[in-house]
Amino acid sequence: MSIPADSAVAQYFSTIRSALGGLEIFLGDRNSPLYRNSVVGEVVMPYLARLRASFACWENRIGFVQQFRVSRAESGFPVFQNVMELENDRQGAEKRLAAMPDADQLRSEMADFILRQKAFPTDLQTRMAERLYLEQIGKGDIFSPFVLPETIRVAVNPKTMRPYYVVCWGAFDGTATLPMVYMATIEDSSDNVVDMLVTKDGKLNQDVDIPLPVGGLLNPDLASRFDDFALKNSAYSLTPVTIATNLDRDFPALHPKQLRRIVLGPFYSAGITENNAKVNEILSKVRKPENAWLLTWTVQEVFSKAERPAQKGFWSSTPAQEEFHIETDDLEAARMGVSAYEKHALVPHDAYQALYAAGETQGIFGSYKVHVISGNQVITEG
């Protein structure tokens, strides 16, 4: 089943493809704010590639499964059922492919059907679409409901003489229907790890070969428990400070110094989403449908302002505890449970012009850093 070019489904995939491609251009620009100020851009890129792969698979999947639901009134992203189905199909793809005719055989049967029946081989086309989908889903990583943690950097804090890791993982929240990327900077005071990784002069032991990225937390004794922790503590409903506090409590030898959460969305697409009537009304006037979109994301951060040292007593002892800073002078930061946050919006030049002409840019983008994309260039406003 082919998708009519002027259908709402085709328009949705066209706009989300354009939006994610634009975000990749922005994140790949080393002059962008996210690249200059942190490793956020570098960390998000692989997860963005996963998300783009998921959408490519979904677009192929509707060639043989006539159902695809989007959270039109909320996030603008596919509902969680689609994410689960994609993951289930990925796990069973090899077995299903083995039971199907290969692509060349299907093409031959389609040609033979057309010649003999003088009609279009709808059933064979559906089987071909399924085969192409299963082949594609096995080619690369998708954005699963939960993407396991991996350690991407290792260094030593010369003040504490502890090694610290930058660990990242991904989650697609089923309730908010939002893809999220987490990254945490964590010091490790485990004796065996300190002895192995830290030299006497407080530097990283270069004799230890660490082939980054490493799957899971670098500490092998805690890696499995950390995976389980991340799985259970990645819901959008949990504030970053709650997640960091839980981590600090559950792992006495791990000291979370910083936790960031990058929340992708909401996404607005003219004629598809209903999450903001004013935005959708103006976007519907954009001349090119593929440019009638707006993608937002939020970077949330909580950091430790101090560490209360461990106390060892005769009858009991208390492990070291982090004191996380919450910016109470900012009501939005306090509500989010963060030390700081940034709200970003990416919009095509045509759509930005339409919003500007309608006098709505300040009302819509008031608290956002706006990035306008034109071709392969992104210009940050203000």
N, C-alpha and C positions, 0 to 999 in steps of 0.2 A: 504494500500500500504506500503510494507516494503522498507527500503532504502538499496540498495546493499552496502555491507561492504566496497567495494573498490571504491565507487563513490566519486565524488568531494564533494557532500553534506555531506556524512558520514564523510569524512576527515575533513571538516570544523568544524562540530560539535564536533568531537573528539579533535581537536586541541584547540578550544576555551574552551571546558570543561576542558582540561588539564591546559590551561593558567589561567583561573579564579580560578581553584582549587589551582594552585601554588601561585597565588596572595593571596588567603585566608590563606595559610600556612605562607606566608611572613608577612602578616598583623597581624596574630594571634601570632607571635613570639614576646614576650615582650622585646627581645634583639634587635629587628630590629630598624633601625634608626627612622622610623616613630613612633614607640612606645616610644623610649627613649626620643625623642625631643619634642613631642607634643601629642595631642589627635587625630591626623589625622587618625591613624590606627583604633582606637576605633570607630571613627565616620563613617569611610568608610565601615566597616564590614557589617552593616545591608543593605546598598545599594548594596554591592557586592552580598549578599544573594538574593536580589531582581533580580539582573542581571542574576545570575545563574538560578533562577526560570524561568525567561523569556526565556532563551535559552532552558531549558527543555521543556517548553510549545511549543516553535517554532519547536523543533525537533519532538514532537508529532503531531503538526498541519500539517506538510507536509505529514502525513499519509493519509490525506483526502483532502488536498488542495495542488495541485502540482505547487506551486509558492513560491519562497523564494529568495529574492534579497539581495545581500551584496554590500556594497560600496567598491568594489574591488580595485579601483584606489586611494581611499582616506583613510578613517579611518579603513577599514577592518571590521567594525561592520555592522549589518543589516541596510538597508535603513529605513527611518522614517515611511514609509507606514506600514512596519511590526510591528512597535511599536504601531501605531495607531490601527491597526487591533486587536492586542492583547488586548489593552485597551477596545475596543468596545466589543470584545468577552467576556471579564471579566464581563462587566456590564450586558450582556444579557445571561450569562451562566446558571443561575438558571431557567430562563424561557425556554430556549432551552432544558435543561435536563428534565424538567417536561413533555415535549412533546415527549420524546424518550423512547423506551423500556429500561428496566434496563439491566445491564450488564449480569446477569444470563440468562435472556430471549434471549439476542442476542447470547450468547454462545450456548444455546440450539438450536436456529434456525440455527446457523452455522453448528453444528454437524449433524442436521437433513438434511440440504442441501447437505453436503458431502456424507452422506449415500444414499440419494435418487438420486442425480444427478451425483454422481461420479466425481465431479468437485469442484474446489475451490470457495468458496462463496465471490467473490471479493466485491460485493456491501455491503454485511453484514459486511465484515472486515472493509470497509471504515466507516460504521456507528459506529462500535465498536471503531475505532480509534478516531472518533469525540467525542464519549461519554467519553472515557478516557481522552482526551484533555480537555473537559469542566469540568470534575471532578477535574483534576489537577489544572486548572487555578483558581478554586475556593478555593483551599487549602491554598494558601499563597499569600503574596504580590509579585507583579511583578514590574519591573522598568517601570513605566508609563511615558508618555511624560513630566509630571510634578508631582513630589512627594511633597506633602504639607510640609511646615516647622513644626518643633517641637523643643521645648526647652529641652535641655538635661542637662544643668547645670545652677545653680544660685548661686551667691555669692555677696559680697559687696566690693566695692573699698573703703578702709578706708580713702583715701586722699580726694575723692570727696563726700563721704558719699552717694553714689548712688549704687543701686543694678545693677548687670550686668548679662546678660544671654549669654549662648552659644547656638546659634540657628543653625540648619542645615536643608537643603532641597536638593532635587535632580531634575535634568532636563536632558532630552535627546534632544540634539540640532538637529532639523530637517534638517538644512542646512549642518552642518559639520558632521552629523551622529555620534556624540560622546556623550557618557553618562558622566555626570558631577555631582559632589557633592559639595555643598557650605556649608561653616560654617562661622558664624560671631559671634564676641564677641561685645556685644552692651550694653552700659550703658543706664539706663532709669532714667530721671530726673522728671518724672510725679509725682506730689505732692502726689496723692493718693497711688501710688505704693511705693514711698519712705517711707511714713508714715506707710504703712502696713508691709514692708519687712525689714526696717532698724531700729535697736535699737539705743538708744541715745548714746551708746558707739561705734557706727559704725560697728556693726556686724549684721549678718543675723538673723532675728527674728525666733528662733526655735519653737515658738508657732504656726507659720503658717505652716500647712502641705502642702508640695508641692510634689505630687506623680510623680516624674520624670520617663520617659520623659512626657512632657505635649504637647498635640497637639497644634500647633501654637505658636505664641509669648506669653510669660507668661502674658503680660499686656492685659487683656480682652478688654479694650477700643480700643486697636490698632491692635488686632490679625487679624481681618478680612481684614483691610487695608493692613497689612503686608503681608498676603497671596497673595493679589492682586498685591502688589508691587513685590514680589518674582517671581510671574508668568510672569510679564511683563519685568523683569530685569534679566533674567537668560540665555539670548542668548550668545552663544560662541563669537559672534561678538563684544559684549560689553567687554571692559577691566575691570578687577577688580576695578581699581580706579574710573572708570565711575560709576559702580554699587554702590560703597561705597559713592561716592559724591552724587549720586541721593538719596540714603537712608538718608544721612545727611540733604539734602535739603528738602525732602518730609515729614520728621518726626522731627519737632523741639525738641521734648522731647527725641528722641533717638539719641545716640551718638556712631556711629560705630567706635570702636577702632582697630578692625582687621577684615579683610575679607580674607578667603582662598577659592580657587577654585581648586578642584582636577579633572583634565581632564583625563579620561581613554582612552588610545589609542594614536596613531594608533596601530592596531594589524596586524601582518604579519604571513601569513600561506602559506607554500610552495605549489605552484600549484594552489592556490586560489586567493590570493591578488596580485595586480600589483602595489602596492604603492612604492616599492623600488626594482628595477631590480636586483641590486647587492645582496641585502639581500635574495631575492627570489631564485636567482641562487644558492647561497651557501646552503640555507635551503633545496633545492630540493635534495641535496646530503646526507642529514641526513638519517641514516639507518632505523630508526623507524619513520613512518609518523606522529605518535601522538606526537613526540618530535620535529617536524619540524615547530617551531613557535617562535615568539618573540613578547612580549607585552610591550608596553611603556606607561608611564603616567607622567603627569606633575603636580606638586604642586605649585600653584601661591599664593602669599601673598601680601597684601597691608596693612600697618598699619599707624595709626595716630601718628605723631611726636609731635603734640601740639594741644591744643584746644583754639581757640580764644573765649574769654568770650562774653556772650551776652551783647548788649548795649541797654539801655533803654533811649530814649529821649522823649522830650515833644511832638514832632510831629510824631515820628516814632521810631521803635525799631528793632534791628537786633538780631536774635537768635544766640546761640553759634554755632561755625563752627569748623570742624576738618581740620587740615592741614596734608594731607597725604604725606608720603614720597615716592618718586619715585627715584630709583637708576639710575640716569642719567649717571653715569660712566660706566654702563653696557648697551650696546646698545640693547641687547636682553631684558633686564628688562624694559628699556624705551619703547621698541616696545610693550611689553606685557601690560604696564601700571601697574607695580608692584614694591613693595619695594624689593622683593626677590623671587626667584623661585628655584625649584629643578626638574631635569629631571631624571626619573628612567627607567630602562629597566630590565625586568625579562626574562630569557632565560634558557631552559633546558640544562643540562650539555652536551648532545650530540651535540646540535646546537652550543653551545659556542665553543666546540672543533673544529667543522667544520669551524666556523668563524675565530678562532685562527690559524688553519692550513692554511687558505687562506690568512693570514696576514691582515685581515680586521677589527680586533677588534678596533683599534685606530680610523680608519676612520669612523666606524659606531657608536661607543660608546664614541667618544671624549668628549662630554659634559654631558654624562649620568653617573649616579651611577648604576653600573651593579650588578644584583643579579642573581646568578646561582643556579638553583634548581636541586637537585638530590634526587629522592625519596621524603622523607618528610623533607629534610634539605635544607636550603637556605644559601648560602655563598655570602656575599657582597665583591666584588672585591675592592682592593685599600684601 
